Each structure stands twice: as structure tokens, then as C-alpha cells.
């Protein structure tokens, strides 16, 4: 099955979910970890404009590529979705459209300083570790609620919303609780701080349909689009 068939299948599944709930705006972010430059170009030709990378070097390499004679950075929106070390912020700000993985106040402050040096306002999401697994980074829910005013006062970042990763489990109820909790945290922050957080980045190849049901505005899909020997999506 090629990329076009995979992408059409994903869009079909999303449309089915959207018919059942009030969630009309879901953006597919094509995660290019498994993708060749040719596959990225093909995905762009199919209408996808948002691409995500987890590693700084891979992100900068792919952003610098050309598509039909024009820089890909001018055509597509690149999202950084992986763990970001503070000493590497300078390599991706202001090159990326959105950083999904701001997991601490200290990292937010570094991004703010680098963006200021570049006369840039960097759009970001706050990563929340809902499951509080040691293998995942991110703010604890109460921690984020308590320091959101400090984050929102940083002048060169703009917080658009929240991001999370579901726990590594096959229990759909646990995954759903995780995504619903992120949505609840967004609502609480908006109410408490008179904020306007709109984005929820949650859901990957294994659980994106559950994420859409729970209000995701962005889903991060890599394996299901690009990797060989894809699993049958009807089983997901």
C-alpha cells in the first residue's frame, strides 16, 4: 500500500470519527522519521502541509531541502515534536513553525531568549505528562496549572495549546482517559487565566482515532503513513 492509499485511509477514518462528534478541525502532521525525501515530496503533493521531526539534526536537514526548486521551509510548516535539549534550541528557533515539546519552565525561558535574539515570536505547545511515566517528559498537570502565569508572561513565545503522549498500553480506556484529561486541563487553564489555548496535539498511529474523539486538533502520524509493512488500519 502506497503513501496515497495510506493517507486516504487515515483521512477516511478521521472523517468517520468527525461525523460522530463535534470536532471539525483536525490537522494531520506527517512525522518524517521513517520517510525519505521523495516520500516527503509525494506527501506534500497530496496536500499535506504540516511535517514533524523528533531530532534536531534531522529537522534542520529536512527543512533545508528543496522542493521543485524552492526551499521546503517556505512551502511547508515544520513542527518539532521530540525532546528538545536547551543547548540545541538555537538550531531550530526560528526555523520551525511550532514546537510541541516544551516540557519545563527552563526550556521555555531558553526558547524565549533565543527567539528574542532573532526578533521572533515562537509558537509553542506545553507538553504534559498525564500518565506521569518516568520514560516521558513534560509538566505534571498541577505543576503546569500553577506556573502558567509565568509561562504566559514570556514575551517571545506564544503558547497555542498543549501536547501529550498516551501511555504505552493496549487499554483504550486508559488512553482515552489520558486524552480527555489533557482537554480538561486546557479548559481549566483557559478559565483560570483567561487564556485562549486552542490546540491539542495528541494521538499517533496507534491511537489517533481515540484522540480525535477526545478533541485533538493535531495528530502526529509517522509509521502509519511511511513505514513499510504497515499494520491494517482497521485493526486500530
N, C-alpha and C positions, 0 to 999 in steps of 0.2 A: 504494500500500500504506500503510495507516494505522499508527499507533503500536502498536495492539494486535497487528496481524499481525506487525510488525517484532519486537516484544518476544517474542511466542510463538515466532518463528523462532529468535531468539537462544537462548531457553531450551531449545528442541528441540536445537539444535546442542550446547549445553553438556551436556545430558543424554546425548547420544550419546558425547561425549568421556568423561564421568564413568563411563559403563558400561565403558570400556576401561581405566581407570586407577583408582588408589586416591586419588581427590580428590573427596570427597563434599560439601565445603563451599566454594562459590564464590559470592561476593556481587556482584551487578550494581550498579555505581554509574552512574546516569544522568547524563551530563555535559550540562549545560543550556546550553552555549554557543550552540547552534542553536535552542533551544526557546523558545516563547512561554510565558507564564504559564498559558494554557489547556492547552497540551501537558504542562506540568509537572503540573498538576492531574489531567489524564487519566492520566498515568503513575502518579501516586500511587494513583488509583482502581484501577489494575490490579495493585496490590500492591507496587510498588517503594517502598522507604522511604529509600534512600540516593541523594543527589544531589550532584554535584560541580561546582565552578566554578573557573576559572583566574584570574579577575581580581577584585581586592578589591572594587571598587565594584559590579560585577555580583553578587558573592556577597552583599554586605550588602543590596543592593536586593531580591534574590530571597528572602533569608531573612526579610525584613521583611514580605513579602506575607502575605495571609490566605487560608485555605482553608476554605470553608464556615463563615466567621465566627470561625475560630480561627487564631492565628498559625502559619504554616508551620514556624517554628523549633521549635515544641512538638510537631509531628507527625512531621517528617522529620529524618533525620540528614544534615547538610550537611558535605561534605568539601571542603577547599581543596586543589586539585591542581596549581595553577600556580606559577610562580616567585614567591616572596614576598620583597618588599623589607623590610629591617629597620625602616624608618620607617613601615611600614603594618601591622606586627604588631598594634598596639593596636586596629586596626579589626576584626580578626577573632577575637582571643582575648578572651573565651571563647565567642564566638558559634558557632564551628564545632565539629563533633563530632570531626573528625580532620584534621590537616594532613599531607598526603602528601609534601610537597616541602621538607623540612628538608635543606638542601644544604651546610651548613657549621657548624662549632662556634660561630662568632659568631652565626649566626641562631638556633641552639638556645638560646644564652645569653640572647638578647633575648626569645625566646618564654617562657623560664623566668622572667625578671624580670617581664614583663607578666602572666603567669599568677599569679605570687606576689602582685602588687598587687591582683589580682581574687580572691584566695583560691580559686584554681582549679588543678586538675591538668589540663594539656592533653595529650591523646593525640596522638602524632606518629608518623610514619614517617621513616626516614632515606633520602634519595634517593641512589642510587648510579649513577654514570656508568660503566656497564660498558663501553660502546663507546669511552669517552673521546673523544667527539666535541666539538669546540670549541663547537658550537651548543647543546650540552646542559650543564646544570649538575649538580652532585652530587659526592659524595665519590668519590675514587678508591678502588678496593677495598682496597688495602693501607692507605691513609690511615684509612679507617673502622675497620678492624680494630685499628689502632694506638692510636686515641684513643677507642675505645668506652667505656673505663672512665670517661673524663672526661665523656662524654655521659650515661652512665647515672647519674652522681653528681649531676646537676642535679635538684633536689628537686621542682620544679613542672612537669616534663614526664614523661610516661610513654611510653617507646619500645615500640610494639607490633610493629614489624616494619620491612620495607624496601620501597622502591619503585624502579622503573626504567622507562625508556623504551627501546624497541628502536631500533636504528639504522634509518635511512631506506634500506631496501633491499628488494628483492623476493625475496632469497635466504632461503628459510625455514630453511635450516641455520644461517645466521648469526644469525637471530632466535632460533632455539631455543637456540643456544649462549649467547646473552645471558641468556635467562630461566633456563637451567639454572645459569649462573654465579651469578645472584642467589640462587637457592635454596642453592647450595653455600656462599656467603658467610654466609647466615643460619645454616646448620648449624655453620660454623666458629666464628662469634661465640657461639652458644649453648653450644658445647663449651668454648671458651676462657675465657669469662666466666661460665659457669654461668647464662646468661641464658635467657629463655623467649620469644624473639621468635617470634610465630606467624603474623603477617600478611605476605603477599607481594602487593603491589599492582603488577600488571604485565599488559599486554595491553590493546589498544584495538580499535577497529572492524576494523582490517585484520588483526590478529594474535591476537585473543583466544583462539582455539581452541588455538593453539600454547602460549599462556601457561597455559591450563588443564591441558594435558598436562604442563607443567613444574612444576605445583604452585601456581599462582596461587590466592590466596584472595579477591582482589578484582580485578575487571576494570572498566576505565573506558570506557564506551560512550556516544558522543555522536552522531556522524554517522549511524551505522547505525540509531539509534532515531528521530532527529528530522529530519535534513536531507532536503530534497526531492531527488528523482531518485536515490534510494538505489541503490547497486550491488547486484547479485544476490548474496546471501549464499552461495549455493552455489559461487560462484567464489572465495570467500575461504578 
